Amino acid sequence: MSKTRIAVVGAGAIGLAHMAVARQSPTCMLSAVADPAPSPAAAAAAVSAGVPLYRSLDELFDKGMPDGVILATPNRLHVVQAQQCIAAGLPTLLEKPIAATVAEAEILVRAIESSGARVLIGHHRAHSPIMARAREIIGQGTLGKLVSVMGSALFFKPDSYFAEAPWRREHGAGPILVNMIHEVHSLRMLCGDIAAVQAFASNATRGFPVEDTVAINLRFASGALGVFMLSDTAASPRSWEQTSQENKAYPTYADEDCYVITGTFGSLSVPTMRLRTYARAEDRSWWKPFEESVVGLARTDPLAGQLEHFGAVVRGETAPIVSARDGLQNLRVTEAIAEAARTGRLVNVASPAPA
């Protein structure tokens, strides 16, 4: 069987990662690269893969029409470029966030659903075996009724991160809009939809116009509650990248967790997968010891898993596991956190509309 031909549009860090994964895929192949201002790294990747390098989507469609497209371009281009792919009838993997704003995302969701387009939103943790196993344990009732989740994304971004891109210091950047959307999707996968948020934000460490640290309260639709600490100036390893062992670019601290989910029967720490439950449900008490274990799993690269899933979407074998509506809801929650931090008010999150 011939491989599914995938073009990558946007040759930044995530675009290059997609290219590398496509070149290793057993079912997909990198067929082209497109970027209006390709970097030397992008040009080198195209040459190394033996594929053409185009300057626009239009040129790609005219000269090298693929089976599917990965859009790894700046957020502000997501909606217009996704619409171009829809018009061309091309299945699309659209990197998160689905759009720069909720209003734009709603426009795109309507276009996708009215056309029946096959669009997968690039929340790659949905393809993580760690997340899949955690969801399985929670879903089968091992923890009982969910009570709470404690989460963190605490890491230190070096000064060079801001020096090389000064926009990262300004409003429209910051860890809420840049990083928190990953965590929102993880929390929704583990604990269900988020109904309301509160937040305190601070820029006291760096003094930039944008926040560097945020404390967030969450109320889930189930009634469970959550607390989350977010900071890009905290010298701590308690982030997904530094604990999951999935992205080899980061050092790993295998004894650290970034989520602890608790229920009426027990708790699960993620990603160490330490499970603590009571032996007998009728004999639960803080005076009684837990049964302790570590849930086994095989760790694999979620970006590779995402590409294999996208290939199946392109071929019409399955529906996107992360739909446009999922991407929209993640953005709604993220915008609600930003609003809560700005106003000091509790912000209710609109419930997901039925597909």
C-alpha positions as CSV (number, residue, x, y, z in Angstrom):
1,M,0.0,0.0,0.0
2,S,1.4,3.4,-0.9
3,K,2.0,5.8,1.9
4,T,-0.3,8.8,2.7
5,R,1.3,12.0,1.4
6,I,1.4,14.7,4.1
7,A,2.6,18.3,3.5
8,V,3.7,20.4,6.4
9,V,3.0,24.1,6.3
10,G,5.0,26.3,8.7
11,A,8.6,25.5,9.4
12,G,9.0,26.6,13.0
13,A,10.0,24.3,15.8
14,I,6.7,22.4,15.8
15,G,6.6,22.2,12.0
16,L,10.1,20.7,12.0
17,A,9.0,18.2,14.6
18,H,6.1,17.2,12.4
19,M,8.5,16.8,9.5
20,A,10.8,14.5,11.4
21,V,7.9,12.3,12.6
22,A,6.5,12.1,9.0
23,R,9.8,10.9,7.7
24,Q,9.8,8.0,10.2
25,S,6.1,7.0,9.8
26,P,5.3,3.5,8.6
27,T,2.1,4.7,6.9
28,C,2.7,8.4,6.0
29,M,5.3,10.2,4.1
30,L,6.4,13.9,4.0
31,S,5.5,15.0,0.5
32,A,6.2,18.8,0.7
33,V,7.1,21.7,2.9
34,A,5.5,25.2,2.6
35,D,6.6,28.4,4.3
36,P,6.5,32.0,3.1
37,A,9.9,32.7,4.6
38,P,11.6,29.4,5.0
39,S,14.4,29.2,7.5
40,P,17.7,27.4,6.7
41,A,16.5,24.6,8.9
42,A,13.3,24.3,6.8
43,A,15.2,24.3,3.6
44,A,17.6,21.7,4.9
45,A,14.8,19.5,6.1
46,A,13.2,19.7,2.6
47,V,16.5,18.9,0.9
48,S,17.2,16.0,3.3
49,A,13.7,14.5,2.7
50,G,14.0,15.1,-1.1
51,V,10.7,17.0,-1.2
52,P,9.9,20.4,-2.7
53,L,9.7,23.6,-0.7
54,Y,6.9,26.0,-1.6
55,R,6.3,29.6,-0.6
56,S,2.5,29.5,0.0
57,L,-0.5,27.2,0.3
58,D,-1.6,28.3,-3.2
59,E,1.7,27.2,-4.7
60,L,1.5,23.9,-2.8
61,F,-2.1,23.3,-4.1
62,D,-1.0,24.2,-7.6
63,K,2.2,22.2,-7.8
64,G,2.2,19.5,-5.2
65,M,-1.3,18.6,-4.0
66,P,-0.9,16.2,-1.0
67,D,-3.4,13.8,0.6
68,G,-3.4,15.8,3.8
69,V,-2.0,19.0,5.3
70,I,-0.5,19.8,8.7
71,L,-0.9,23.5,9.5
72,A,1.9,24.5,12.0
73,T,1.7,28.3,11.3
74,P,1.2,31.3,13.6
75,N,-2.1,31.4,15.5
76,R,-3.4,34.4,13.6
77,L,-3.2,32.4,10.3
78,H,-5.1,29.3,11.5
79,V,-8.6,30.2,10.5
80,V,-7.9,31.6,7.0
81,Q,-5.5,28.8,6.1
82,A,-7.8,26.1,7.5
83,Q,-10.6,27.6,5.3
84,Q,-8.3,27.4,2.3
85,C,-7.7,23.7,3.0
86,I,-11.4,23.1,3.5
87,A,-12.1,24.8,0.1
88,A,-9.5,22.6,-1.5
89,G,-11.1,19.5,0.0
90,L,-7.9,18.6,2.0
91,P,-8.0,16.8,5.4
92,T,-6.1,19.0,7.8
93,L,-4.3,18.7,11.1
94,L,-4.5,22.2,12.6
95,E,-2.1,22.9,15.4
96,K,-3.5,24.2,18.6
97,P,-4.9,26.6,19.4
98,I,-7.7,26.2,16.9
99,A,-7.7,30.0,16.5
100,A,-6.4,33.2,18.1
101,T,-9.8,34.0,19.6
102,V,-13.0,32.2,20.5
103,A,-15.0,34.3,18.1
104,E,-12.7,33.2,15.2
105,A,-12.8,29.6,16.4
106,E,-16.6,29.6,16.3
107,I,-16.5,30.8,12.6
108,L,-14.1,28.0,11.8
109,V,-16.2,25.3,13.6
110,R,-19.3,26.3,11.6
111,A,-17.3,26.1,8.4
112,I,-15.9,22.6,9.3
113,E,-19.3,21.2,10.3
114,S,-21.3,22.7,7.4
115,S,-18.8,21.3,4.9
116,G,-18.1,17.9,6.6
117,A,-14.4,18.6,6.4
118,R,-12.0,16.3,8.1
119,V,-10.1,18.5,10.6
120,L,-8.0,17.2,13.5
121,I,-6.9,19.7,16.1
122,G,-3.3,19.2,17.2
123,H,-3.6,18.7,20.9
124,H,-1.0,15.9,20.9
125,R,-1.4,14.8,24.5
126,A,-4.7,13.2,23.4
127,H,-2.4,10.6,21.7
128,S,-0.2,10.0,24.8
129,P,-0.4,6.5,26.3
130,I,0.0,8.0,29.7
131,M,-3.2,10.0,29.3
132,A,-5.0,7.1,27.7
133,R,-4.2,4.8,30.7
134,A,-5.1,7.5,33.2
135,R,-8.4,8.1,31.5
136,E,-9.0,4.3,31.5
137,I,-8.4,4.0,35.3
138,I,-10.7,7.0,36.0
139,G,-13.4,5.8,33.6
140,Q,-13.6,2.4,35.0
141,G,-14.4,3.8,38.5
142,T,-11.1,2.7,40.2
143,L,-10.9,6.1,42.0
144,G,-14.7,6.2,42.8
145,K,-16.5,9.5,42.3
146,L,-14.1,12.3,41.4
147,V,-13.5,14.8,44.1
148,S,-10.5,17.0,43.1
149,V,-7.5,17.4,40.9
150,M,-4.3,19.3,41.8
151,G,-2.2,20.3,38.8
152,S,0.9,22.3,37.9
153,A,2.9,23.6,35.0
154,L,5.9,25.1,36.7
155,F,9.1,25.7,34.7
156,F,11.7,28.4,34.0
157,K,11.9,30.0,30.6
158,P,15.4,31.6,30.1
159,D,15.9,35.3,29.3
160,S,16.9,34.4,25.7
161,Y,13.3,33.1,25.1
162,F,12.0,36.6,25.5
163,A,15.0,38.4,23.9
164,E,14.7,36.5,20.6
165,A,10.9,37.3,20.4
166,P,10.0,40.4,22.3
167,W,6.3,39.9,21.6
168,R,6.4,37.2,24.3
169,R,6.7,39.9,26.9
170,E,3.5,41.7,25.8
171,H,-0.2,41.2,26.2
172,G,-1.4,38.4,23.9
173,A,1.5,36.2,25.1
174,G,2.2,34.9,28.6
175,P,1.8,31.4,30.0
176,I,-2.0,31.6,30.1
177,L,-2.4,31.9,26.4
178,V,0.8,30.2,25.3
179,N,1.0,27.2,27.7
180,M,-2.2,26.8,29.6
181,I,-4.3,25.5,26.7
182,H,-2.2,22.2,26.8
183,E,-3.2,21.8,30.5
184,V,-6.9,22.7,29.8
185,H,-7.1,19.8,27.3
186,S,-5.4,17.4,29.7
187,L,-7.7,18.4,32.6
188,R,-10.8,18.0,30.4
189,M,-9.6,14.6,29.3
190,L,-9.0,13.4,32.8
191,C,-11.9,15.1,34.7
192,G,-14.5,16.2,32.2
193,D,-15.7,19.6,31.2
194,I,-14.8,22.8,33.2
195,A,-17.8,24.9,34.2
196,A,-16.2,27.9,36.0
197,V,-12.8,29.4,36.8
198,Q,-11.2,31.9,39.1
199,A,-7.6,33.1,38.9
200,F,-5.0,35.4,40.4
201,A,-2.1,36.5,38.1
202,S,1.2,38.1,38.9
203,N,4.0,39.7,37.0
204,A,6.0,40.4,40.1
205,T,9.0,38.3,39.1
206,R,9.9,39.6,35.7
207,G,7.8,42.8,35.7
208,F,6.7,42.3,32.1
209,P,3.3,43.7,31.0
210,V,2.1,40.1,30.8
211,E,1.8,37.6,33.7
212,D,4.5,35.1,34.6
213,T,2.6,33.3,37.4
214,V,-1.0,32.3,37.8
215,A,-3.0,30.5,40.5
216,I,-6.2,29.0,39.1
217,N,-9.4,27.5,40.7
218,L,-11.6,25.2,38.6
219,R,-15.1,23.9,39.0
220,F,-15.9,20.9,36.8
221,A,-19.3,20.1,35.4
222,S,-19.3,16.9,37.6
223,G,-19.0,19.0,40.8
224,A,-15.3,18.1,41.3
225,L,-13.0,21.0,42.1
226,G,-9.4,21.7,40.9
227,V,-6.5,23.9,41.7
228,F,-3.7,24.6,39.2
229,M,-0.4,26.5,39.5
230,L,1.1,27.9,36.3
231,S,4.4,29.7,36.0
232,D,7.2,30.2,33.4
233,T,9.5,31.7,36.0
234,A,9.5,29.0,38.6
235,A,12.6,26.9,38.9
236,S,10.7,23.6,39.2
237,P,10.4,20.3,37.2
238,R,6.7,19.9,37.9
239,S,5.5,20.3,34.3
240,W,4.4,17.7,31.7
241,E,7.5,18.1,29.6
242,Q,9.8,17.5,32.5
243,T,8.0,14.6,34.0
244,S,6.3,12.6,31.2
245,Q,9.5,11.5,29.4
246,E,7.7,12.0,26.1
247,N,9.8,14.9,24.7
248,K,13.5,14.0,24.7
249,A,14.5,17.7,24.4
250,Y,13.7,18.1,28.1
251,P,15.5,16.6,31.1
252,T,13.4,14.1,32.9
253,Y,12.5,13.9,36.6
254,A,10.8,10.5,36.8
255,D,9.8,10.9,40.5
256,E,7.8,14.1,40.0
257,D,4.1,14.5,39.1
258,C,2.1,17.3,37.6
259,Y,-1.4,16.0,38.3
260,V,-2.9,14.3,41.3
261,I,-6.5,13.1,40.7
262,T,-8.5,12.1,43.8
263,G,-11.8,10.3,44.2
264,T,-13.8,8.7,46.9
265,F,-12.0,5.4,46.6
266,G,-8.4,6.5,45.9
267,S,-6.0,8.7,44.0
268,L,-3.8,8.6,40.9
269,S,-0.6,10.6,40.4
270,V,0.3,11.4,36.8
271,P,2.6,10.7,35.0
272,T,4.4,8.5,37.6
273,M,1.1,6.5,37.6
274,R,1.2,5.8,41.3
275,L,-2.1,4.5,42.4
276,R,-3.4,4.4,45.9
277,T,-6.8,2.8,46.7
278,Y,-8.5,1.3,49.7
279,A,-8.7,-2.5,49.8
280,R,-12.4,-2.5,50.8
281,A,-14.8,0.3,49.8
282,E,-16.9,-0.3,52.9
283,D,-13.9,0.2,55.2
284,R,-12.4,3.5,54.0
285,S,-10.8,5.7,56.6
286,W,-7.8,7.9,57.0
287,W,-6.8,5.5,59.7
288,K,-6.6,2.6,57.2
289,P,-3.6,2.1,54.9
290,F,-3.9,2.3,51.1
291,E,-3.0,-0.5,48.7
292,E,-0.2,1.0,46.6
293,S,0.9,0.2,43.1
294,V,2.3,1.7,39.9
295,V,0.2,1.3,36.8
296,G,2.2,-0.1,33.9
297,L,2.3,1.4,30.5
298,A,4.4,1.6,27.3
299,R,5.6,5.2,26.8
300,T,5.6,6.3,23.1
301,D,5.9,9.6,21.3
302,P,2.4,11.2,21.1
303,L,3.4,13.2,18.0
304,A,4.0,10.0,16.2
305,G,0.7,8.6,17.5
306,Q,-1.0,11.7,16.3
307,L,0.4,11.4,12.8
308,E,-0.7,7.8,12.5
309,H,-4.2,8.9,13.7
310,F,-4.2,11.8,11.2
311,G,-3.2,9.4,8.4
312,A,-6.3,7.3,9.2
313,V,-8.4,10.4,9.2
314,V,-7.1,11.4,5.8
315,R,-7.9,7.9,4.5
316,G,-11.4,8.1,5.9
317,E,-10.8,5.2,8.3
318,T,-11.7,7.1,11.5
319,A,-13.1,10.4,12.8
320,P,-10.7,13.0,14.4
321,I,-10.1,12.1,18.1
322,V,-9.8,15.8,18.8
323,S,-12.6,17.6,17.0
324,A,-12.9,21.3,16.1
325,R,-15.5,21.5,18.9
326,D,-12.9,20.2,21.4
327,G,-10.4,22.8,20.2
328,L,-13.0,25.5,20.6
329,Q,-13.9,24.4,24.1
330,N,-10.2,24.4,25.2
331,L,-9.9,27.9,23.9
332,R,-13.1,29.0,25.7
333,V,-11.7,27.8,29.0
334,T,-8.3,29.4,28.4
335,E,-10.0,32.7,27.6
336,A,-12.1,32.4,30.7
337,I,-9.0,32.0,32.8
338,A,-7.4,35.1,31.3
339,E,-10.6,37.0,31.9
340,A,-10.8,35.8,35.5
341,A,-7.2,36.8,36.1
342,R,-7.9,40.3,34.6
343,T,-11.1,41.0,36.4
344,G,-10.8,39.1,39.7
345,R,-14.3,37.6,39.1
346,L,-15.5,34.1,38.8
347,V,-16.1,33.3,35.1
348,N,-18.6,30.7,34.0
349,V,-17.6,28.7,30.9
350,A,-20.2,28.1,28.2
351,S,-21.0,24.4,27.9
352,P,-20.0,22.6,24.8
353,A,-22.7,22.7,22.2
354,P,-23.7,19.3,20.7
355,A,-22.0,18.4,17.5
